[in-house]
Amino acid sequence: GSLTINVPAGTQRVCIACEATKTGVTKVINQTAMNADVTATFTQSTVNVEGAEGYTAKEYKVWTFEPAVPYENAATLVVTLG
């Protein structure tokens, strides 16, 4: 499936996370930049996220984009998950 993320002007970081057992992000399209494929601008990492009240941590895949300067204008990203 896919989801739309509305990124407000001034944003300094965009993160997308899902459980590590899932495929996760397969494509990111910036609709406000002429539908540019910006997938390669995101870096993937794996982090452990501890549950509330000490529940065992779960692994998550996290895709992060940090622009050189904050977003000047709002953007619309369409993220495809596999």
C-alpha positions in Angstrom: 0.0 0.0 0.0 0.9 3.6 0.1 0.5 6.6 2.4 0.8 10.3 2.0 2.9 12.4 4.3 2.4 16.2 4.4 5.7 17.8 5.3 5.4 21.4 6.7 7.7 24.2 5.7 10.7 24.3 8.2 11.0 20.5 8.6 14.5 19.4 9.3 14.0 15.6 9.3 11.6 13.1 7.8 11.5 9.6 9.4 9.4 6.6 8.3 9.4 3.5 10.5 8.0 0.0 10.4 8.6 -3.3 12.2 11.8 -4.9 11.0 9.9 -8.1 9.9 8.2 -6.0 7.2 9.7 -5.1 3.8 9.0 -1.4 4.5 9.7 1.5 2.2 10.1 0.6 -1.5 9.5 4.1 -3.0 9.1 7.7 -2.0 7.7 10.2 -4.5 7.8 14.0 -3.8 4.6 15.2 -5.5 5.5 18.9 -5.0 8.8 18.4 -6.9 7.3 17.3 -10.2 6.7 13.7 -8.8 10.5 13.2 -8.3 11.5 9.8 -7.0 13.4 10.7 -3.8 13.8 7.2 -2.5 17.6 7.3 -2.7 17.7 10.4 -0.4 16.5 8.3 2.5 19.0 6.2 4.5 17.8 3.1 6.2 18.8 2.0 9.7 17.6 -0.5 12.3 16.7 0.5 15.8 15.4 -1.2 18.9 12.3 0.4 20.4 11.4 -0.5 23.9 7.8 -0.9 24.7 5.9 1.0 27.4 6.6 0.0 31.0 9.6 -2.1 30.1 8.1 -4.4 27.5 10.7 -6.1 25.4 12.2 -4.0 22.7 11.2 -4.7 19.0 13.4 -4.0 16.0 12.2 -1.4 13.6 13.5 -0.3 10.2 13.7 3.4 10.0 14.2 5.5 6.8 15.5 9.0 7.4 16.0 12.1 5.2 17.7 15.2 6.6 17.8 18.0 4.0 20.9 20.3 4.0 18.6 23.2 4.9 15.0 22.9 6.3 12.2 22.6 3.8 11.5 26.1 2.5 8.0 25.1 1.4 5.5 22.4 2.4 5.9 19.1 0.5 3.7 16.1 -0.1 5.5 12.7 -0.1 3.8 9.6 -1.3 5.4 6.5 0.3 5.0 3.0 -1.1 5.4 0.2 1.3 6.2 -3.4 0.3 
